[in-house]
Amino acid sequence: EILPSLLHCIRMISTLSKFYNTEDRLTGLLRKISNQIIRRCCDKISLDEIFNGDIEESMICLDQTIKCGVAWKNIYRRTARAINMN
């Protein structure tokens, strides 16, 4: 439940900052956050466990990473709409 708070902070930056509220800077920041989420999800998935037959644990990890990606996308889109309305 960190993602909504994080995007709320970014929304505040876009609203209040005189120097960091440009589209390029916000896009770069959001890209870095997205890449970090992807990295953390990839680190959680173990191909060795999958190939060694530990399917149950691997399926749980894969399911969690998919849910995380979907949650990030939904929260991002909701925040982007809110920023564009201002």
Backbone bond lengths (Angstrom), bond angles and torsions (degrees), N, CA, C in turn:
res aa  C-N    CA-C-N  psi(-1)  N-CA   C-N-CA  omega(-1)  CA-C   N-CA-C  phi
1 E - - - 1.437 - - 1.519 111.83 -
2 I 1.304 114.53 18.40 1.458 121.40 175.63 1.530 111.17 -76.05
3 L 1.327 116.94 -32.21 1.455 120.58 -172.51 1.527 113.93 -59.77
4 P 1.331 119.87 -46.06 1.461 118.14 178.48 1.534 112.52 -60.73
5 S 1.319 117.07 -39.98 1.465 120.54 179.09 1.518 110.83 -65.39
6 L 1.315 116.04 -41.15 1.452 120.66 179.81 1.531 110.87 -62.75
7 L 1.307 116.39 -46.54 1.463 118.91 179.61 1.524 112.00 -69.49
8 H 1.311 117.43 -29.36 1.469 119.86 174.24 1.532 109.40 -62.65
9 C 1.318 116.55 -42.64 1.469 120.36 177.57 1.529 111.15 -62.28
10 I 1.317 116.30 -41.42 1.463 119.72 178.69 1.525 110.47 -65.48
11 R 1.305 116.33 -37.66 1.469 119.76 176.81 1.531 110.16 -63.22
12 M 1.315 116.79 -40.04 1.466 120.45 177.82 1.531 110.34 -64.36
13 I 1.323 116.80 -39.63 1.466 120.53 177.08 1.520 109.61 -60.45
14 S 1.333 116.15 -45.75 1.466 119.45 -178.04 1.516 111.74 -64.88
15 T 1.315 116.34 -28.49 1.463 120.72 -178.24 1.528 111.95 -84.62
16 L 1.321 117.20 -41.05 1.458 121.40 -169.17 1.524 115.43 -101.05
17 S 1.297 117.50 -27.99 1.461 119.67 -173.60 1.523 111.35 -75.45
18 K 1.320 114.90 134.13 1.469 119.97 176.04 1.526 111.00 -84.68
19 F 1.325 116.56 -21.90 1.454 120.28 -172.25 1.525 113.45 -112.91
20 Y 1.312 118.19 -22.46 1.457 120.42 -173.77 1.522 112.27 -110.91
21 N 1.304 118.18 7.45 1.458 119.09 -175.08 1.521 113.69 -94.73
22 T 1.319 118.10 19.00 1.457 119.01 177.21 1.528 109.44 -77.77
23 E 1.304 115.45 154.91 1.463 120.45 -178.88 1.530 111.19 -60.92
24 D 1.337 117.12 -40.89 1.463 120.46 -179.60 1.519 111.92 -63.10
25 R 1.307 117.61 -44.06 1.460 120.35 -178.30 1.531 111.62 -69.43
26 L 1.325 116.60 -40.85 1.466 119.28 178.05 1.523 111.37 -67.53
27 T 1.320 116.46 -38.71 1.463 120.13 177.64 1.518 110.46 -62.94
28 G 1.333 116.71 -43.23 1.457 120.51 177.66 1.519 112.05 -61.27
29 L 1.326 116.43 -42.27 1.462 120.82 179.12 1.528 110.88 -64.42
30 L 1.312 117.09 -45.47 1.469 120.75 179.25 1.525 111.45 -65.23
31 R 1.317 117.00 -35.74 1.466 120.31 177.06 1.524 110.34 -64.15
32 K 1.330 116.89 -41.89 1.466 120.52 178.61 1.527 111.04 -63.39
33 I 1.319 116.68 -40.87 1.464 120.17 178.16 1.526 110.20 -64.99
34 S 1.314 116.91 -44.56 1.469 120.98 178.19 1.519 111.22 -59.55
35 N 1.325 116.50 -44.77 1.464 119.93 179.43 1.525 111.58 -63.39
36 Q 1.324 117.05 -37.59 1.465 120.00 178.74 1.527 111.03 -66.58
37 I 1.318 117.21 -39.90 1.470 120.99 176.83 1.525 109.73 -61.58
38 I 1.321 116.67 -44.53 1.469 120.99 178.90 1.519 110.39 -61.81
39 R 1.340 116.99 -45.15 1.467 120.34 179.08 1.523 112.01 -59.35
40 R 1.330 115.70 -45.10 1.472 119.34 -179.24 1.523 111.12 -64.00
41 C 1.326 116.33 -39.39 1.464 119.40 177.64 1.528 110.77 -65.57
42 C 1.326 117.02 -43.48 1.469 120.15 179.29 1.525 111.41 -63.35
43 D 1.326 116.76 -38.01 1.466 119.91 178.80 1.520 112.15 -64.27
44 K 1.321 116.24 -28.58 1.463 120.91 -177.74 1.532 112.02 -76.49
45 I 1.316 116.58 -25.72 1.463 121.68 -177.89 1.532 109.37 -87.76
46 S 1.321 116.60 127.58 1.461 121.84 -179.90 1.522 109.89 -112.24
47 L 1.329 115.46 109.95 1.462 119.33 177.53 1.523 111.19 -65.50
48 D 1.327 116.85 -32.68 1.471 119.80 177.14 1.519 110.80 -59.36
49 E 1.327 116.79 -44.42 1.465 119.89 178.99 1.523 111.07 -63.47
50 I 1.311 116.48 -40.18 1.468 120.22 179.20 1.528 109.94 -62.81
51 F 1.345 116.43 -48.73 1.468 120.22 -177.46 1.520 112.81 -71.82
52 N 1.329 116.73 -21.03 1.465 119.95 177.25 1.526 111.94 -88.30
53 G 1.318 116.71 1.18 1.452 120.09 174.06 1.513 115.82 95.26
54 D 1.320 119.10 4.15 1.462 120.93 178.15 1.533 108.51 -82.59
55 I 1.298 114.13 71.35 1.457 121.29 -172.03 1.527 112.24 -73.72
56 E 1.313 118.34 -39.04 1.468 120.29 -176.40 1.520 111.88 -60.06
57 E 1.321 116.47 -52.11 1.464 120.40 -179.99 1.529 111.02 -62.89
58 S 1.317 115.85 -39.28 1.463 120.38 179.18 1.521 111.36 -64.74
59 M 1.313 116.89 -40.54 1.466 120.74 178.80 1.532 110.95 -64.37
60 I 1.318 116.69 -38.13 1.469 120.49 177.54 1.522 109.72 -63.12
61 C 1.329 116.71 -46.03 1.468 120.95 179.45 1.525 111.09 -62.89
62 L 1.321 116.62 -44.73 1.463 120.31 178.83 1.523 111.30 -62.20
63 D 1.317 116.81 -42.15 1.458 120.88 178.57 1.535 110.90 -62.51
64 Q 1.325 116.57 -42.83 1.468 120.23 179.12 1.525 111.62 -64.18
65 T 1.322 117.32 -40.82 1.461 119.32 -179.44 1.524 111.43 -68.86
66 I 1.321 116.84 -36.42 1.470 119.77 176.66 1.532 109.96 -64.55
67 K 1.326 116.43 -44.69 1.465 119.83 178.58 1.520 111.46 -61.85
68 C 1.317 116.63 -38.58 1.462 120.83 178.22 1.531 110.49 -63.14
69 G 1.328 116.75 -45.85 1.467 120.49 179.01 1.514 112.43 -62.37
70 V 1.309 117.16 -42.14 1.468 121.34 178.39 1.533 110.58 -65.77
71 A 1.328 116.35 -41.98 1.466 120.34 178.72 1.523 110.38 -62.37
72 W 1.331 117.49 -44.88 1.463 121.22 179.10 1.526 110.35 -59.46
73 K 1.335 116.63 -45.83 1.463 120.50 -178.80 1.526 110.98 -61.81
74 N 1.324 117.33 -44.69 1.465 120.77 -179.08 1.527 111.83 -65.70
75 I 1.328 116.75 -44.59 1.462 120.53 -179.99 1.520 110.20 -66.25
76 Y 1.325 116.46 -40.36 1.465 121.19 178.61 1.533 110.44 -60.64
77 R 1.318 116.36 -48.53 1.470 119.77 -178.96 1.524 111.78 -62.60
78 R 1.326 116.86 -41.63 1.465 120.64 178.72 1.529 110.63 -62.79
79 T 1.308 116.76 -42.02 1.464 120.64 179.52 1.525 110.69 -68.75
80 A 1.332 117.40 -40.92 1.463 120.95 178.61 1.532 110.68 -60.58
81 R 1.318 116.42 -41.21 1.474 119.59 177.54 1.521 110.62 -62.88
82 A 1.318 116.81 -41.76 1.466 120.79 -179.58 1.526 110.54 -65.04
83 I 1.315 117.27 -40.10 1.468 120.54 178.72 1.521 109.93 -66.01
84 N 1.317 117.66 -42.36 1.467 120.92 -179.16 1.517 113.09 -67.44
85 M 1.331 116.73 -23.89 1.465 120.09 178.57 1.525 111.48 -73.81
86 N 1.340 116.77 -23.71 1.473 119.84 -177.92 1.480 111.94 -79.63
